[in-house]
């Protein structure tokens, strides 16, 4: 069977030139031109949404995000595993195991996505795309609460955290932003750059990305959609997804030491880290020499005249590492600089990356569901493994 990309018709990279594609569109063409909701529709449907289709999908995602009540079992489960020392990803995985059928049915009763061509499996997947930012918020704020109290918490009932009123959110992207900052967008510049970062993270790598490959593998065994999504969250580590958070921590540490000249202090810290052979997260890439998303996003930052100390630290670091080591920044570092400029804490780097990437997980889950169990027919498997004499010397 022929595919548009490596094993999939959804998305994938090219090496000459080094670019990312989603549904036959260069990802850089989508960044700056589609809303995050519009990008999700395009990812699933292979075409751009009309204004009415996008509006309906946005209402659905926002309804799913708001469907988590304070009495929800998922909140208690997340707090319980956090109290035992679980990481962010582990907490989300636990929350995803809670049955949300009733909440899903209530959401679909409010917004009918069949009217825009999205079947029940697509609706289930999109429900979780909408819901996961709320799970993210509960997990990260619970972890922060435990950290600030400086004691090991054994009873999840003790865990408390801030509450965010989302009634002022105009749409889904603003609701996600409010969860991370406890405020609305202050201007159109904030809205644009946050939206464009989320679009840049949502897809492009096909199932070469571990966070997409694992959901496809899980789906081939016919697990429920939310369990397949949870498989994607198991792939979140410091070298994949978590690098944005690490870059945010680095930029924050540099900023704290910048009492004087930012460039001088940043270069001094960089030289020290290189001398100690310490990794600088957010720079270099396992496949690309230059991550094509960075120049695109940096040009948008210039166009909207967004300025901050963190953007400056990013620019200095990018130029320094290019000159000294011949390596270029990747999507994690520029996302880190923007998230910090918007007032977000480093853990939200990992959280937002996974919130965005969940849409690609769902698209690939839906594609994989149409394949035979284990992803291939018996005839295809025998053809692949026929040349190997397994167990024969």
Secondary structure by P-SEA (a helix, b strand, c coil): cccccccccccccccccccccccccccccccccccaaaaaaaaaccccccaaaaaaaaaaaaaaaaccccccaaaaaaaaaaaacccaaaaaaaaaaccaaaaaaaaaaacccccccccaaaaaaaaaaacaaaaaaaaaaaaaaaaaacccccccccbbbbbbbccccccaaaaaaaaacccccccaaaaaaaaaaaaaaccccccccaaaaaaaaaaaacccaaaaaaaaaaaccccccaaaaaaaaaaaaaaaaccccaaaaaaaaaaaaaaaccccccccccccccaaaaaaaaaaaaaaccccaaaaaaaaaaaaaaaaccccccaaaaaaaaaaaacccaaaaaaaaaaaaaaaaaaaaaaaaacccccccaaaaaaaacccccccc
